[in-house]
């Protein structure tokens, strides 16, 4: 399954979703957690820390993914 198909699958489950967890991005991209943290630190997409965990802004992630 392509990355685009995985993202679409996540978005179909909850169309009101405003952010992704690190684990969701891991599943969508098919990478390890450390890669997602590295992308966050590189500023590839916006993320905030909420209750000690990162939440990745959906629109920022989607924009990054569309431009990759």
Rosetta blueprint (number, residue, H / E / L):
1 X L
2 X L
3 X H
4 X H
5 X H
6 X H
7 X H
8 X H
9 X H
10 X H
11 X H
12 X H
13 X H
14 X L
15 X L
16 X L
17 X L
18 X L
19 X E
20 X E
21 X E
22 X H
23 X H
24 X H
25 X H
26 X H
27 X H
28 X H
29 X H
30 X L
31 X L
32 X L
33 X H
34 X H
35 X H
36 X H
37 X H
38 X H
39 X H
40 X H
41 X H
42 X L
43 X L
44 X L
45 X L
46 X L
47 X E
48 X E
49 X E
50 X E
51 X L
52 X L
53 X E
54 X E
55 X E
56 X E
57 X E
58 X H
59 X H
60 X H
61 X H
62 X H
63 X H
64 X H
65 X H
66 X H
67 X H
68 X L
